[in-house]
Amino acid sequence: MTYVYGIAAGFLYGAVVGTLKYIFIWKKLISQKEANNFASTFLIAGVMASFFINIGALLLIYFIREMIPFDFAATIISAAVGLSIFGRSFSIHKIMSR
């Protein structure tokens, strides 16, 4: 049962971090009124910030692995899945709605 709770907690954690990452990094870049005049340096900085946020989120799970009552492998894998799904789904939804 700790696997199921670990998967749920990891996915929820990844979903929250992925959503916040979209709100603070990518929402301005993808918005309709600014889509035509963004600099490539802002895009590169956004990709790098997104990368480091993902690494930091997964490192946080790694460092608190002794404190969480769930299975570590299930938690970190589902957090990575949640990060990638929610990090991309908002931007894809925004682009498709244009």
C-alpha positions in Angstrom: 0.0 0.0 0.0 3.0 2.3 0.5 3.6 2.1 -3.3 0.1 3.4 -4.0 0.4 6.3 -1.5 3.9 7.0 -2.8 2.7 7.1 -6.4 -0.2 9.4 -5.5 1.9 11.7 -3.3 4.7 11.9 -5.9 2.3 12.6 -8.8 0.5 15.3 -6.8 3.9 16.9 -5.9 5.0 16.8 -9.5 1.7 18.2 -10.6 1.9 21.1 -8.2 5.5 22.0 -9.1 4.8 21.6 -12.8 1.8 23.9 -12.6 3.7 26.5 -10.6 6.6 26.3 -13.0 4.2 27.0 -15.9 2.5 29.9 -14.1 5.8 31.6 -13.2 8.0 30.8 -16.2 6.0 29.9 -19.3 2.7 31.7 -19.1 4.2 35.1 -20.1 6.1 33.6 -23.0 3.1 31.7 -24.4 0.5 34.5 -23.9 -1.1 35.8 -27.1 -0.2 39.4 -26.9 3.5 38.8 -26.3 4.0 35.7 -28.6 5.4 37.8 -31.4 8.0 39.8 -29.6 10.0 37.6 -27.2 13.7 37.4 -27.2 15.5 34.1 -27.8 17.5 34.8 -24.6 14.3 34.7 -22.6 13.4 31.4 -24.1 16.8 29.9 -23.3 16.6 31.3 -19.8 13.2 29.8 -19.4 14.4 26.4 -20.5 17.3 26.5 -18.1 15.2 27.7 -15.2 12.7 24.9 -15.9 15.5 22.4 -16.0 16.9 23.5 -12.6 13.5 23.6 -11.0 12.9 20.0 -12.1 16.2 18.9 -10.8 15.6 20.8 -7.5 12.2 19.3 -7.1 13.5 15.8 -7.5 16.5 16.5 -5.3 14.1 17.6 -2.6 12.5 14.2 -2.7 15.9 12.5 -2.6 17.0 14.5 0.4 13.9 13.8 2.4 13.6 10.2 1.4 14.2 9.0 5.0 11.4 11.2 6.3 8.7 10.2 3.9 6.7 7.1 4.8 6.2 6.1 1.2 8.3 4.0 -1.1 11.1 6.2 -2.5 11.3 4.7 -6.0 7.5 5.0 -6.5 7.5 8.5 -5.2 10.4 9.9 -7.2 9.3 8.2 -10.5 5.7 9.4 -10.2 7.0 12.9 -9.3 9.0 13.0 -12.5 6.0 11.8 -14.5 3.8 14.5 -12.8 6.5 17.2 -13.6 6.7 16.3 -17.2 3.0 15.8 -17.8 1.9 19.0 -16.1 4.8 21.0 -17.3 3.9 20.3 -20.9 0.1 20.0 -20.8 -0.5 23.6 -19.9 1.7 24.9 -22.7 0.2 22.5 -25.2 -3.3 23.4 -24.2 -2.5 27.1 -24.5 -1.0 26.7 -27.9 -3.8 24.5 -29.2 -6.4 27.1 -28.0 -5.1 29.7 -30.3 
